[in-house]
Amino acid sequence: MSYTFLQNYWWCLIALLGGLLVFLMFVQGANLQLVNRSLSDLQKRMVVNSTGRKWELAFTTLVTFGGAFFASFPLFYSTSFGGAYWVWMLLLITFVFQAVSYEFLHKKGNLLGVKGFRIALVANGVLAPFLVGTAVGTFFTGSDFTVDKAAIMDASAPVISTWGSAWRGLEALAQPHAVLLGLTLVGLTTILGALYLLSNIDDEGIAGELRHTIKVMTPGFLLCFLTWTGILLCREGFAVDLSGMVFMEKYKYLHNLLQMPVVMGMLIVGVVLVLAGIWAGGFTGSRKGIWAGGTGTVLTVMSVFFLAGFNGTAYYPSITHLQSSLTIANSSSSQYTLLVMSCVSLLIPFVLGYIVYAWRAMDKKMITEEEMKGKGIKY
């Protein structure tokens, strides 16, 4: 296998993990129902028990996503995670609060009380998708860093990447296009959360509120997504020539879409499936919309990653020093490392198979009020 093939293979795996992460963040979106005043305390506990059975999958995928980036594209990991660390630290802190909340939410004598831990879950439900979306948004807007690979040979300054802003990644909040993607993910995960709860909770009162949530959130989500996509296709992009030089190209991401018909097909199919899931969950009596919506989410997110990295594009551009921008070719691990990891990646289908098996076992029976009132282990 050639070095180029291995680099592209691992970018595809990164894109897949990114898509799965966004899909599994339905857990975060579902927890926003905890501020729904139309739901009783018992109904909110049903929501928590539904999401509590899946939150570890989302967190594990996040860790795997970060680990895969570290192993396959270490220069991105050291630049982004080492420079824009406030974004990633805030993201991890919200997940820590989430884990603690599930553990102590309904335990007697807990420090923050039920309402306090519900607020923590809701904060995670908003901040986690917003931060992930905004961080990915910088793949297209650029970030404030410089890279000097020669510095690794200097014992007095063995730092390759230098971040230019004291805000350490939070300056992305001043990039409207990146923020717009963050808001898009908040809307999407809220809708996916409602679709998942519909498939998992047997309660007509909750079902009515979930369908109402889908109807209310859909216009804002579509407005954010279509606006973000329109700006993306019209803006300048960070192109890379055959010699590795980075330059600005008008309509770069539109060109990428047109020149990669498979990616265009993935994007179109993904969007259609998301809309089909929304229609099924919000406007029909179906409870299976999560599967169309989830599959569409994975395909759409993968296509976004492909637009950012393939077809001679810098996936992590620098607005400070254009030639410091990271590409698939200049930021990856060695050929030997990628080859060894590719062999290990052959185990992924078995891991996914186990996840599917465990998922089916957990969701074999829908959650009911009787279960919440009965004995047994509950969140």
N, C-alpha and C positions, 0 to 999 in steps of 0.2 A: 504493500500500500504506500502510495506517495505521501510526502509531507503535506501537500496541498489538500489531498483527499482527507487526511486525518484532521486537519484544521477545520475543514468544512463540516466533517462528520460531527466534531464536538460542538461546533456552533449550532448544528441542528439539534443536538441533545440539550444544549442550553436553552434553545427556543422551546423545546418540548417541556422542559422543567418549568420554564417561565409560564407557559400556557396552563400547565397543571396547577401551578401555584395560584394563579388568578382564579381558576375554576374553584379550587378548594377554599378560597377566601369567601365562599358563600357562608362559611361559618361566621365570619366577621359581619357580613351583611345581614344575616339572620338575627344576630344579637341586637340589631337596631330596633327590633320589635319590643325590646324591653322598655322603651320609652313610649310605647303605644298605650295611651290611657284607656283605650277601649277594651284592653285585655285585663282580665282579673289576675290576681297574684298566682292562682293555680295555673292559669293558662300560660303565664310568663315562666312558671317553673317547667311546664311542658316544653317550652321553647328552649330553655337552658339545657334540659336533658336531651333534647334532640341534637343541639349543636355540640354538647359536651362529649358525645360519642364520636365526634369527627375532628375536634380541634387539633388533636395531636397529628393528624394527617397533614393539615395545613402547615403546622410548625415544622414538622419533619421535612416537608417538601422545601420550605424556605431554607432550612439548614443545608439540605442537599443541593439546592440551587447555588447557594454561596460556596459550598465545598467544591462543586463541579467547576465553578468559575475560577476558584483558586487553583485547582489542579490543572485546568486546561488553558486558562488565560491569566496567568499570575500577574502580569503587568497591569491588567485592569483591576485585579483584586487589590494590589498594593496601592494603585493610584486612587481608586474610588473609595475603598474601605479604609484606606489609610489617610486619605485627604478629606473626603466628604463624610467624615465619621459621625457628625451629629445626626445626619439623616438616618444612618444605619443604627446608631445607638438608640435613637428615639423609637425606631421600628422594633428593635429587640426589647426595649423597656415595655412597650405596649403589650408585647407577647408575654413578658414575665407577669405583668399585671393580670393578663388573661388567665394564665395558668393558676395563679394564686386565687383569683376570683372563683374559678370552678371548684377549687379545693375547699374554700372556706365560706362560700356564698350562704349556705343554709346551716352552717354549724352554729350551735348555740355559743353565745359569748364572743363571736368574732368581732374584731376591732372596729371595722368600718360599718357593720350592719349590712343587711340585705341590700338596701338602697345604694350604699357606698360601693359595693362590689358590682352591682348592676351598672353603675356609672362607669366603672373601670372597663367593663365589657363593652359598653357603648363607645367609650373613647377608643378602644382597640378597633371596634367596628368601623370607625370613621378614619382614624389616623393610619392604620395599617395599609388599606388600599390606597389612600391618598398619597402616602409617602412612597409606596412602591411605584405608583403611576407617575408621580413627579420625577422620581429617580430615572425611570425608563424614558421619560420625556426628554431628559438631557441628552439622550442618545442622538437627538435631532437638533437640539438647540445649542449644545456645546457646554463645556464646563471650564472653570478657571484653573488650569494646571499646566505645568511644563514637565517634560520628561528628558532626562539626560542620562542615557545608558552608560556613557563613559564614566559617570560619577561612581559607579560600583567599583571601579579600579582604584579610586582615591580613598585611602584608609581614613583620611580626616573628614570625608563627607560621603559616606557610603549610602546615600539616599538617591534613588533613581528619580522619583517623582516628587515634585514640590507643588503644593496647593497655594494658589495666589491670594485667596480670600480668607480673612479671619473668621468668616461665617461658617467655614468648613462644610459646605454643601447646602446650607440653608439659603444661600444666595439664589438657588434654583427657584425659590418662591417669587423672585422678581422676574422670572421668565413666564409670561402669560401662557405660552404654548405648552410648556411643561406642566404648569398648574392645571391647565385644561384637561390634560390626560389624567392627572390625579383625580379630578372631579368626575371624569368619565368612569374611572374604576370604582369610585364610591357608589355611583349610580348603578353600575353593572352588578357589583357584589350585593347590593341591597336587593336587586331584582332576583339574582340567583339564590340569595338566602330565602326569599319568599317562596321561590319555586321549590327549593329543597324541603322547607317546612311543610309545604302542601303535600309532598310525597311521603312524609314521615310522621305526621300528626293526624290522628283521627278525631277531629273536633270541628264541627261546622262553624262555630263562632270564630275560631281562629282562621279557618279557611276563608271566610268572608273578608276578614281584615287583611289577609295576605293578598287576596285578589285585588282589594282596594289599593294596597301598597304598590302592586305592580302597575296598576293603571295610573297612579299618581306619579310614580318615579319614571315611567317610560318616556314621556315627552322631554323632561330635563336631560335624561341620559342620552337620548337620540340627538338632542340639540348640541350637547357637549361633544359627542362622538363625531357627528357630521362636521361641526365647526373645526375640530382638531384635524380631521382628515383633510378637509378643504385647505386649511392653512398648510398642512404638511405637503400636499401635492403642488402647492403654488410657491413654496419657499425655496431659497437656495439650499443646496445640500453640500456635504463634505465628500468630494469625489477623490479617488486615488488613481493615478496613472500607473503604467506598467513599471516605472522605475521606483514606485513607492511614494512619490511626491503627492502631497495633499493640496487640493485647490478647490475653490468654490465653483459650483456649477448650478446654473439656473434650472429649476424644475427637476432637480436630481432625483427626488423620490418618485415623481411622476414617471420619469424615464425608467427608473428601476421597476416600477409596476408594469409598464408597457413591455419592457425587455425581458421580464421574467413571467411569462403567461401562467406557469404553474402556481406561482405566488399569488398572482391576480385571482386565479381560480380558487385558491385556498381562502383568500380574503372574502370573495363574493359568497362562497358556500358557507363560510363561518358566520358572516353577517346574516345571511338568510336563516340559518339554523337558530341563531340567537333570537331573531324576530319570531320564528316559529315557536320557540319555547315561550316567549312572552305572550304570544297569541293564545297558546294552549293554556297557560297558567292564569292569565288575566281575563280572558274573554270567552273561555269555554269551561266546561266542568271537569276538564282533564286534570289529573294530579301528576302527570308524567313529563311536564314541560322541562324539568331540570335536565333531562338527558339530552334533548335537542339544544337547550341553552348552554349546557356544559360543554358539549362537543363543539358547538359553534365558538364558544369562548376560547378553547384550546387552539382551534384552527386560526382564529383571528389574531390572537397574541403571537402565535408562531409566525404568521405572515408579517407582522410588525417587526419582529426580530430579523426576519430575512431581508426586509427593506432596509433595515439599519446596517446590516453587515455584509450582505452579498453584493455582487455586481460592481466591484470596485468602489466600495463605500467605507468611510471611517465610521465605525460603530460608536466610538467614544471620542468625539471631536473636542479639541482644545480651542477655545476662543482667545486664549492668551498667546499661544505660539502654535500656528497651524500645523507645523511639521511634527509637533508632539502628539498629534491625534493618534488614537489607537485603532489599528485595523486587525482583522483576523490574522493576517500574515505577520505583523510585527509585534504582537503581544502574546503569542501562544507559547506553550511549553515546547520542549525539544521533541523531535520526531520519536525518539525512543520512549519518552514519557507518555506521549499521546498514544503510541502503539500499545504499551502495556495497559494503559487505562481503557483502551478500546476493547481489549480482551476481557477485562473485568466488566465492562458495560454489557457484555453478552448475558449477564445475570439479571439485567433489568426486567426482561419479560417474566421471569420467575417471581421477582419482587412485586410486579404489578398484578400478577396472578394471585398472590397472597393477599394483596390489598383488596382485590375484587371479592375474594372468598370471605375475608373478614367483614367487608362492607355488607355483603348479603346476609351474613350471620347476625350483624347488629341491627339491620333493618328488616329482618324477617317478619317482625310484628310491628305494627304502627303504635305510636305512643298514644295512650288514652288517659282520661281522668282517673279511671279505676286503678291504673298502674301507679299514678302519682299518689293516690290515697292509700295504696296497699303497702306491704312491707317489701324490703329489698333495698339494694344500694341505689341511691339516687343523688343527683347533684342538687 
